[in-house]
Amino acid sequence: MLPVLPVFCLCLATLVQGDASIQMWSVDVLKNNDVIRELENGGYFDIWGDNTTHAQILVSSTCRSTLVQQVLESSEMRYWVEVEDVMSLVQQERIFMETTKNNREHPMDWNVYHNTADVEKFINWVKEMGGCFVQVLTAATTEEGRHVLVIKVTDPFSDEPKTKIWIEAGIHAREWISPAVSLYILNLLITDDSWRDLLKRTEWYIVPVVNPDGYHYSFTSESARSVNSVHDMQHRAVFMPHNLAQ
């Protein structure tokens, strides 16, 4: 068992304050390695992801100077710094998104990520453009008063047997790519004529953001995309998709 308590307190204080010196490291093991998992469970760093050869972890300067280096070296794990300053990249991303947002006319731009307000505007646009092909359903309401929306898309005039397709995105608040993909698919269903025949034999249920409270927090907090937050670890709305797709 690692001596977690003293260093964990230091790490927690650093992460809560939004330490600008958060780095991304690559470690020459997979993320399910016992040592890596024990360090993450102790609060020493956050596992960002992995591939077939190594794990990526987010480490604050306090954690780096105290225990993570020592444990990795004593375990003979090779590691290296992949990103020197994660927060600077997050800030650059925010500036780029806002600049692009202010210069566009369409309710959605596929070159940047979009916050909850943009997502809601786009869903309203889809509802207007899709007419009777689109229904917007409310699956749940979160503790912060946001709606978990399900967009149903199908051809209501078709009598063919239909396959039901469920797409659920935005479960983890800071993983912005999944809402973007689900919204892009929704856009194709509404605007691309080559998809129209598909709607005669399919019934789509798309949930762009399952965790809207956490998703909103990840856009408004300075450090939410670099460290785990309560919103990211805990879903504020729970619902059963099969109830809507019957």
C-alpha positions as CSV (number, residue, x, y, z in Angstrom):
1,M,0.0,0.0,0.0
2,L,1.3,3.4,-1.0
3,P,1.6,6.2,1.8
4,V,-1.2,8.2,0.2
5,L,-2.5,10.7,2.8
6,P,0.2,13.4,3.2
7,V,0.9,13.7,-0.5
8,F,-2.7,13.4,-1.4
9,C,-3.6,16.5,0.6
10,L,-0.9,18.4,-1.2
11,C,-2.1,17.2,-4.6
12,L,-5.7,18.0,-3.8
13,A,-4.9,21.5,-2.7
14,T,-2.9,22.1,-5.9
15,L,-5.6,20.7,-8.2
16,V,-8.4,22.7,-6.5
17,Q,-6.4,25.9,-6.9
18,G,-6.0,25.2,-10.6
19,D,-2.2,24.8,-10.8
20,A,-1.0,26.1,-14.1
21,S,1.9,23.7,-14.1
22,I,-0.1,20.6,-14.8
23,Q,1.8,18.4,-17.2
24,M,0.9,15.3,-19.3
25,W,3.3,12.4,-18.9
26,S,3.6,9.2,-20.8
27,V,4.4,6.1,-18.8
28,D,5.8,3.0,-20.5
29,V,3.0,0.8,-19.1
30,L,-0.8,0.4,-19.7
31,K,-3.2,2.3,-17.6
32,N,-4.5,-0.9,-15.9
33,N,-1.1,-1.5,-14.4
34,D,-1.5,-2.1,-10.6
35,V,1.0,0.7,-9.6
36,I,-0.7,3.2,-12.0
37,R,-4.1,2.3,-10.7
38,E,-3.1,2.6,-7.1
39,L,-1.6,6.0,-7.6
40,E,-4.7,7.2,-9.4
41,N,-7.0,5.9,-6.7
42,G,-4.8,7.6,-4.1
43,G,-5.3,10.9,-5.9
44,Y,-1.8,11.5,-7.0
45,F,-2.6,12.0,-10.7
46,D,-5.4,11.6,-13.2
47,I,-5.2,9.0,-16.0
48,W,-5.9,10.8,-19.3
49,G,-5.8,7.8,-21.6
50,D,-3.6,5.1,-23.1
51,N,-2.8,3.3,-26.3
52,T,-1.3,-0.1,-27.0
53,T,2.1,0.8,-25.4
54,H,1.8,3.4,-22.7
55,A,-0.5,5.4,-20.4
56,Q,-1.0,9.1,-20.3
57,I,-1.3,10.8,-17.0
58,L,-1.9,14.4,-15.8
59,V,0.5,15.4,-13.0
60,S,0.7,18.6,-11.0
61,S,4.0,20.1,-10.0
62,T,3.4,19.3,-6.3
63,C,2.7,15.6,-7.0
64,R,5.6,15.4,-9.4
65,S,8.1,16.7,-6.8
66,T,6.9,14.4,-4.0
67,L,6.0,10.9,-4.9
68,V,5.0,10.1,-8.4
69,Q,8.6,10.3,-9.8
70,Q,9.9,8.2,-6.9
71,V,7.3,5.5,-7.3
72,L,7.7,5.2,-11.1
73,E,11.5,5.1,-10.8
74,S,11.5,2.6,-8.0
75,S,9.1,0.5,-10.1
76,E,11.5,0.8,-13.0
77,M,8.8,2.4,-15.2
78,R,10.1,4.6,-18.0
79,Y,8.3,8.0,-18.3
80,W,8.6,11.3,-20.1
81,V,6.9,14.6,-20.3
82,E,4.7,14.8,-23.3
83,V,3.1,18.2,-22.7
84,E,4.9,20.8,-20.5
85,D,1.9,23.0,-19.7
86,V,-1.5,21.5,-20.2
87,M,-3.4,24.6,-19.0
88,S,-1.8,26.8,-21.6
89,L,-3.2,24.5,-24.3
90,V,-6.6,24.6,-22.7
91,Q,-6.6,28.4,-22.7
92,Q,-5.5,28.5,-26.3
93,E,-8.4,26.2,-27.2
94,R,-10.9,28.5,-25.4
95,I,-9.7,31.5,-27.2
96,F,-9.9,29.7,-30.6
97,M,-13.4,28.5,-29.9
98,E,-14.7,31.9,-28.9
99,T,-13.1,33.6,-31.9
100,T,-14.6,31.0,-34.3
101,K,-18.0,31.2,-32.6
102,N,-18.2,35.0,-33.1
103,N,-17.5,34.7,-36.8
104,R,-20.0,32.1,-37.8
105,E,-23.6,32.3,-39.1
106,H,-24.6,28.7,-38.9
107,P,-25.7,27.4,-35.4
108,M,-22.9,24.8,-35.4
109,D,-19.4,24.8,-36.7
110,W,-17.6,21.4,-37.0
111,N,-14.1,22.8,-36.5
112,V,-14.5,23.7,-32.8
113,Y,-16.2,22.3,-29.7
114,H,-19.5,23.9,-28.5
115,N,-20.9,24.7,-25.0
116,T,-24.3,23.8,-23.7
117,A,-25.9,27.0,-25.0
118,D,-24.7,26.3,-28.6
119,V,-25.9,22.7,-28.3
120,E,-29.4,23.8,-27.2
121,K,-29.5,26.3,-30.1
122,F,-28.5,23.7,-32.6
123,I,-31.1,21.2,-31.3
124,N,-33.8,23.9,-31.6
125,W,-32.6,24.5,-35.2
126,V,-32.7,20.8,-35.9
127,K,-36.3,20.6,-34.6
128,E,-37.3,23.5,-36.9
129,M,-35.5,22.2,-39.9
130,G,-36.6,18.6,-39.4
131,G,-40.3,19.3,-39.1
132,C,-42.3,16.1,-38.5
133,F,-39.1,14.0,-38.9
134,V,-37.8,15.2,-35.5
135,Q,-39.1,15.0,-32.0
136,V,-37.2,16.4,-29.0
137,L,-37.9,14.5,-25.8
138,T,-36.8,15.3,-22.2
139,A,-35.4,12.2,-20.6
140,A,-34.5,13.8,-17.2
141,T,-33.8,17.1,-15.4
142,T,-30.6,17.5,-13.5
143,E,-30.0,18.8,-10.1
144,E,-28.9,22.1,-11.6
145,G,-32.0,22.4,-13.7
146,R,-30.7,21.3,-17.1
147,H,-32.6,19.0,-19.4
148,V,-31.2,15.7,-20.7
149,L,-32.6,15.9,-24.3
150,V,-33.2,13.0,-26.6
151,I,-33.6,13.8,-30.3
152,K,-35.8,11.2,-32.1
153,V,-35.3,11.2,-35.9
154,T,-37.3,9.0,-38.3
155,D,-39.5,9.1,-41.4
156,P,-43.1,9.2,-39.9
157,F,-44.6,8.4,-43.3
158,S,-42.8,5.0,-43.7
159,D,-44.6,1.8,-42.8
160,E,-41.5,-0.3,-43.1
161,P,-40.2,-2.2,-40.0
162,K,-37.7,0.1,-38.3
163,T,-34.4,-0.7,-36.5
164,K,-34.0,1.5,-33.4
165,I,-30.6,3.1,-33.1
166,W,-29.5,4.7,-29.7
167,I,-26.5,7.1,-29.6
168,E,-25.5,8.3,-26.1
169,A,-22.8,10.9,-25.8
170,G,-21.4,13.4,-23.3
171,I,-21.3,10.9,-20.4
172,H,-17.9,12.1,-19.2
173,A,-18.0,15.9,-19.0
174,R,-14.6,16.8,-20.3
175,E,-14.7,14.3,-23.3
176,W,-16.0,16.8,-25.8
177,I,-15.5,14.7,-28.9
178,S,-18.5,12.4,-28.2
179,P,-21.1,15.2,-28.2
180,A,-19.5,16.7,-31.3
181,V,-19.8,13.4,-33.1
182,S,-23.4,12.8,-32.1
183,L,-24.4,16.3,-33.2
184,Y,-22.6,15.8,-36.5
185,I,-24.6,12.6,-37.1
186,L,-27.7,14.5,-36.2
187,N,-26.8,17.2,-38.7
188,L,-26.3,14.5,-41.5
189,L,-29.7,13.0,-40.7
190,I,-31.4,16.3,-41.2
191,T,-29.4,18.0,-43.9
192,D,-28.0,15.2,-46.1
193,D,-30.5,13.9,-48.6
194,S,-28.5,10.7,-49.0
195,W,-29.5,9.8,-45.5
196,R,-33.3,10.3,-46.2
197,D,-34.0,6.8,-47.4
198,L,-32.3,5.4,-44.3
199,L,-34.9,7.1,-42.2
200,K,-37.6,5.0,-43.8
201,R,-36.3,1.9,-42.1
202,T,-34.5,3.3,-39.0
203,E,-35.6,5.2,-35.9
204,W,-32.7,7.2,-34.3
205,Y,-32.5,8.3,-30.6
206,I,-29.6,10.7,-30.0
207,V,-28.6,12.0,-26.6
208,P,-25.9,14.6,-27.3
209,V,-25.1,15.3,-23.7
210,V,-26.0,12.8,-21.0
211,N,-24.2,14.8,-18.3
212,P,-25.1,18.5,-19.1
213,D,-24.2,19.8,-15.7
214,G,-20.7,18.4,-16.0
215,Y,-20.4,19.4,-19.6
216,H,-21.3,23.0,-18.7
217,Y,-18.8,23.0,-15.9
218,S,-16.0,21.7,-18.1
219,F,-16.5,24.8,-20.3
220,T,-16.7,27.3,-17.4
221,S,-14.1,26.1,-15.0
222,E,-10.4,27.0,-15.7
223,S,-9.1,23.6,-14.8
224,A,-12.0,21.2,-15.4
225,R,-10.5,19.6,-18.5
226,S,-7.2,19.0,-16.8
227,V,-8.4,17.3,-13.6
228,N,-11.3,15.2,-12.5
229,S,-14.3,17.1,-11.0
230,V,-17.3,16.0,-9.1
231,H,-19.4,16.7,-12.2
232,D,-17.2,14.4,-14.2
233,M,-17.3,11.5,-11.8
234,Q,-20.9,11.7,-10.9
235,H,-23.9,11.8,-13.3
236,R,-26.6,14.2,-12.2
237,A,-29.3,12.5,-14.2
238,V,-30.2,8.9,-14.5
239,F,-32.6,7.4,-17.0
240,M,-33.4,4.2,-18.8
241,P,-33.1,4.6,-22.6
242,H,-35.3,1.6,-23.4
243,N,-38.3,3.4,-21.9
244,L,-38.0,6.0,-24.7
245,A,-37.2,3.7,-27.5
246,Q,-40.1,1.3,-27.2
